Amino acid sequence: MKIRLVGTVEEAETAAALIATVMTILEDSGPRSRRGGGLQIQRYLDVRLTLPPDPARPPRSRQSGTSGSSHGLEDADAVDLSGWG
């Protein structure tokens, strides 16, 4: 997944740190100036959702082709992001 952050260097740093608490940052472009100058920068993050282990469920074995889902996640792996934004 790709995320673009736009704001001041401090805002982008804070946002990236918060994102890192729920996602694994695979690549970080660092701050880049925006067209037209100004104080705002843009920063691109390539991330992967990090799901915490569920102590109530034993670990699943990964067997290819056994899931009927094309995205590889079970319903129980869904993350509620409705409170964001």
N, C-alpha and C positions, 0 to 999 in steps of 0.2 A: 504494500500500500504506500502511496506517496502523500506526504503532507507538505503544504507550503505555508510557512509562517511569514507574516508581514507585520512589521512594527519596529520599535526601537531595538537596538542590540540587547538591552536589558530585558525587554519584554520577550524577545525571541529566546533568550537564554533561559528565562523562567519557564516559558511554555515548553521548551524542549526537555527541561528537567522534569516537569510534571508528566509529559507524555512518556518519558522513560520509566515512570513508575507503573504503567499499565501496558506498555508496548516495548518490544526490543528494537532499538535503533540499529539498523543494518548499515546505513550510510547517512552521513551528515555533510551537507555542502558547506556549512559555515556561513557566516553573514556575507551577503552580496549586496552591493549598492543597487538601488532601484533607478530606473530611468527617470530623469528629471531631478536627480539629486535629493536633497532634503535629509531629514534625520532618520527616515524609515529605511529599513533594509528588508531583504527577503532571504529566507533560509529554507532549504528543502531537506526533508527527512524521508528516507526510505525505511519503513517500519514493518514489523510483524507483530500481530496481537499476541501478547503473552498471557496465557490462561493459568491462573493459580491452581495447584492440585486440589482436588476436592477430597478431604479426608473421609467422607462417607462412601466414596466409590473406590473400588480397587482399580489399579492401573489396567488399561486395556492393552491387549496385544495389537500391534499394527499388522493387519493382513490386507494385502492389496486386493482390490476387487470385491471385498465383502460388504462394503458400505454402499447403500443405494443412493447416497448423496454425492453430487458432483463436486461439492466444495470440501468434503473431508471432515466436516464437523458434525457431531451429533447434536440433537436439540438441546441436550443438557450442557453443551459447551457454549451455548449462545451467551453473549455478554450484553447486559442492558446498558446502553449508552444514552437512554432517553433523557437523563438528567444533565447531559452535556449540552451546552450552548442553548 
